[in-house]
Every structure is written in structure tokens, then in C-alpha cells.
Amino acid sequence: MRDWLLHRADQRLVANAAASGPEIVTVLTELCRTHETNTHSNLGELAEGDKMVKILFLGANPLNSTRLALDEEIREIEQKLRAARLRDSFELRSRWAVRPTDLQQALLDEEPTIAHFSGHGDGAAGLVLHADDATNDALVTAAALRSLFRVLKDNVRVVVLNACFSTEQATAIVEEIDFVVGTSDEIDDDAARFFAAAFYRGLAFGKSVQSAFDLGLNELQLNGFVDDEAVPVLLVRSGADPASAVPA
């Protein structure tokens, strides 16, 4: 509303100056154009034709597994996105208590640019999701995840597996997706949250995938997570450029 009122005031100023001579009108018109351009560029709004970056947060924390602060993680991510320069270019969506049968539906519904899984990993056995029986868990293998993203990869440029021991799944997925973040070891719950929030903040300030990843690692260093700073790994598909932003 403020910008609209300023714009209207600028237009009236130009109209009132018309009687004073064409030179004044020309100068004021140029000032109006400059005001409009600067106002919109500073808001981080999408230009016509630009794509919205949609992040799909997939949370899974079965009752028989160690409790994770997934709600705190998505809250931190949301706060960092809201405070970023390109905040209007990013959208955060979420699905909770995710089961294997939910994965296709979620990706088809949301068509995300970034698919973010947060939960537990069990090494070669797979990612830990909820089972149909609420008291148990279900494992999704690396092969199954690669097949999933081979079919539904049209919009997805980045996959983040914010789960312990998820390198094997990340290695499989990167055969289909440009950039995949996994973890090579166990990672502290708070460290995982700090890393993810800083990573998305970097992207939402227009940083490249590599720079955003490096900012995530640096956030761990800044907050004293010395045992966790080497745990996240960024895998890059052959031919992809980690110096590119999202979307490219």
C-alpha cells in the first residue's frame, strides 16, 4: 500500500509540473521510473517469467525411533527464508509422518524444486519412514529412491537428506538429480537444524548451491559443532555446475 501511494503521489507531481515546462516533466518522470525500479528490486519479488523455488519438507519420526525436533527445524528454515532478500521467490511446503506410500503423491502434488527429507537414516538399510502401523517404521532403500526420482525428476534440482548415515541413498539419487546433500555419519539433531537453516538462507540470498552448502558448514563451525562439520556431504551429478543458483 505504501508503494502504491508513493507511486500515485509521483504521478500527481508530474501532472502538476506539466505547466512548468517539458524539461521539468522529463526529469520528474525519470525520477518516478527510478523510484519504481528501486522499490521492486529491493523486495526480492519474482520478475515476470522467473520460477518460484518450492521446498518440500518431508518429515518422518516414527514412535519407535529417537525423538527429533523436526518442528524446530522447519521453524528455523521458515524464519531464515522470511529474512532473506529473495524471500518472495521461495515457498516452503511440508508433509508429516511420511510413509513410503506418501512419497509419489507428495512429489506429484507439489512438484518441488527442492525435496528435503528430515528424519532418521539407517545406513545401507535405507531411510526410516512411518509404517502403516503407527507404532512401527518402514525402510526405503537407495534403489527405490533412485527409481522414484528417475521418474519424477522434471522439477527437482536439489534433494536434501537431513538424516544420519544417508550417503548411500544420496549417492544413488545423484545419478538422477543435479545436487544431493547427505550425511556420512551420525549428526547431532541441533547441528542438522543449524545446517539446514543456513543452507536455505544462502539459497534465498541468491548464493550458488556450493556456496549455500559451505555456509551451512560454516554455521556448524560458528556454533561449536566441531564433531559435525564434516558430516554433511554435497554430491553433484556429472555435468551439473555447483556454482549455479536455484533456479539457474
C-alpha positions in Angstrom: 0.0 0.0 0.0 2.8 2.4 0.9 4.5 1.9 -2.5 1.1 2.4 -4.3 0.5 5.7 -2.5 4.0 6.9 -3.3 3.5 5.9 -7.0 0.2 7.9 -7.1 1.9 10.9 -5.4 4.7 10.8 -8.0 2.1 10.7 -10.9 0.3 13.7 -9.4 3.6 15.6 -9.1 4.4 15.0 -12.7 0.9 16.2 -13.8 1.1 19.3 -11.7 4.5 20.1 -13.2 3.3 19.9 -16.8 2.6 23.6 -16.9 6.1 24.5 -15.8 7.7 23.2 -19.0 8.7 19.9 -20.6 12.2 19.8 -19.0 10.7 19.5 -15.5 8.3 16.8 -16.6 11.1 14.8 -18.2 13.2 15.0 -15.0 10.3 14.0 -12.7 9.1 11.2 -15.0 12.6 9.7 -14.8 12.6 10.0 -11.0 9.3 8.1 -10.9 10.7 5.3 -13.0 13.8 5.1 -10.8 11.7 5.0 -7.6 9.5 2.2 -9.0 12.5 0.2 -10.1 14.4 0.5 -6.8 11.3 -0.3 -4.8 10.6 -3.5 -6.6 14.2 -4.7 -6.8 14.7 -4.3 -3.1 11.7 -6.5 -2.2 13.1 -9.7 -3.8 10.0 -10.1 -5.8 9.9 -12.5 -8.8 10.4 -10.9 -12.1 8.0 -11.9 -14.9 9.0 -15.3 -16.2 11.0 -16.3 -13.1 10.2 -19.5 -11.3 9.2 -19.9 -7.7 11.5 -22.2 -5.8 9.4 -24.6 -3.9 10.9 -26.6 -1.0 9.0 -29.7 0.0 9.8 -30.7 3.6 9.2 -34.4 4.3 9.3 -35.2 8.0 9.3 -38.7 9.5 9.9 -39.6 13.1 8.2 -42.9 13.9 7.2 -43.6 17.5 9.7 -46.4 18.0 12.6 -44.1 17.0 14.6 -41.4 18.9 12.7 -38.1 19.1 13.8 -35.4 16.7 13.0 -31.7 16.8 11.6 -31.6 13.3 9.2 -28.8 14.2 12.1 -26.7 15.3 14.0 -27.5 12.1 11.2 -26.3 9.8 10.6 -23.3 12.0 14.3 -22.3 11.7 14.2 -22.8 7.9 11.0 -20.7 7.6 12.5 -17.9 9.7 15.6 -17.8 7.6 13.6 -17.7 4.3 11.4 -14.9 5.6 14.5 -12.8 6.5 16.2 -13.4 3.1 16.4 -10.9 0.2 14.7 -13.3 -2.2 12.0 -14.4 0.3 9.2 -13.9 -2.2 10.8 -16.3 -4.6 10.8 -19.2 -2.1 7.8 -21.3 -0.9 8.0 -23.9 1.9 5.6 -26.8 2.0 5.5 -29.7 4.3 4.3 -33.3 4.8 4.4 -35.0 8.1 4.6 -38.6 9.4 5.6 -39.6 5.9 5.1 -43.2 4.8 6.6 -44.8 1.7 3.2 -44.7 0.1 3.2 -40.9 0.5 6.3 -40.1 -1.5 4.9 -40.3 -5.0 1.8 -38.4 -4.0 3.7 -35.6 -2.4 6.1 -35.1 -5.3 3.3 -35.3 -7.8 1.1 -32.8 -5.8 3.8 -30.3 -5.0 6.3 -30.5 -8.0 9.1 -29.1 -5.8 12.4 -27.6 -6.8 13.9 -29.0 -3.6 12.9 -32.2 -1.9 14.0 -32.1 1.8 13.8 -35.3 3.9 14.3 -34.9 7.7 14.3 -37.9 10.0 16.4 -40.9 10.7 18.7 -42.9 8.3 19.8 -46.5 8.8 22.8 -46.7 6.5 22.6 -49.2 3.7 19.2 -50.3 5.0 17.6 -47.1 3.9 15.7 -44.0 5.2 13.4 -44.5 8.1 9.8 -43.6 7.4 6.5 -44.4 9.2 4.8 -47.7 8.6 1.1 -48.1 8.1 1.1 -49.4 11.6 1.7 -46.2 13.6 3.9 -48.0 16.1 6.5 -49.2 13.6 8.8 -47.9 10.9 9.4 -48.7 7.3 12.7 -48.5 5.4 13.1 -47.1 1.9 16.1 -48.3 0.1 18.6 -46.3 -2.1 17.4 -48.2 -5.2 13.8 -47.3 -4.5 14.6 -43.7 -4.1 16.7 -43.6 -7.3 13.8 -45.1 -9.2 11.4 -42.6 -7.6 13.5 -39.6 -8.7 14.2 -41.1 -12.1 10.5 -40.9 -12.9 9.7 -37.6 -11.0 12.8 -35.5 -11.6 11.4 -32.9 -14.0 11.1 -30.1 -11.5 13.5 -31.3 -8.8 17.0 -29.8 -8.8 18.1 -30.5 -5.2 17.5 -33.3 -2.7 18.5 -32.9 0.9 18.6 -35.9 3.1 18.9 -34.4 6.6 19.3 -37.8 8.2 22.1 -39.8 9.8 24.1 -42.2 7.6 22.3 -41.2 4.4 25.3 -41.2 2.0 24.3 -44.4 0.2 20.9 -43.0 -0.6 22.4 -39.7 -1.7 24.9 -41.5 -4.0 22.0 -43.3 -5.7 19.8 -40.2 -6.1 22.6 -38.1 -7.6 22.5 -40.3 -10.6 19.2 -38.7 -11.4 19.2 -35.3 -9.6 21.8 -32.5 -10.0 22.6 -31.8 -6.4 22.1 -34.1 -3.4 23.1 -33.4 0.2 23.5 -36.4 2.5 25.3 -37.2 5.8 28.3 -39.5 6.1 27.9 -40.3 9.8 25.6 -39.6 12.7 24.8 -35.9 13.2 23.5 -34.1 16.2 19.9 -33.0 15.9 20.7 -29.4 16.6 23.6 -29.5 14.2 21.3 -30.8 11.5 18.9 -28.0 12.1 21.6 -25.3 12.1 23.0 -26.6 8.8 19.6 -26.8 7.0 18.5 -23.3 8.0 21.8 -21.8 6.9 21.8 -23.7 3.7 18.4 -22.4 2.7 19.2 -18.9 3.9 22.2 -18.9 1.5 20.0 -20.1 -1.4 17.4 -17.4 -0.6 20.1 -14.7 -0.8 20.9 -15.9 -4.3 24.0 -17.9 -3.5 25.0 -20.9 -5.5 24.4 -24.4 -4.3 28.0 -24.8 -3.4 28.2 -21.5 -1.5 24.9 -22.3 0.3 26.3 -25.7 1.3 29.6 -24.0 2.5 27.5 -21.5 4.5 25.8 -24.5 6.2 29.1 -26.0 7.2 30.4 -22.6 8.4 27.2 -22.3 10.6 28.2 -25.5 12.3 31.7 -24.1 12.9 30.4 -20.8 14.2 28.1 -22.6 16.7 30.7 -25.1 18.0 29.6 -28.3 16.3 33.2 -29.3 15.6 32.3 -33.0 15.5 29.6 -32.5 12.9 31.1 -30.0 10.5 32.5 -32.8 8.2 29.3 -34.9 8.3 27.2 -33.2 5.6 28.3 -34.0 2.0 27.3 -32.4 -1.2 27.1 -34.7 -4.2 27.0 -33.3 -7.7 25.6 -35.1 -10.8 28.0 -35.4 -13.7 27.6 -32.3 -15.9 25.9 -30.2 -13.2 27.5 -27.0 -12.0 27.5 -26.4 -8.2 28.4 -22.7 -8.9 24.8 -22.2 -10.2 22.0 -20.8 -8.2 18.5 -22.3 -7.7 16.7 -21.9 -10.0 19.5 -21.5 -12.6 
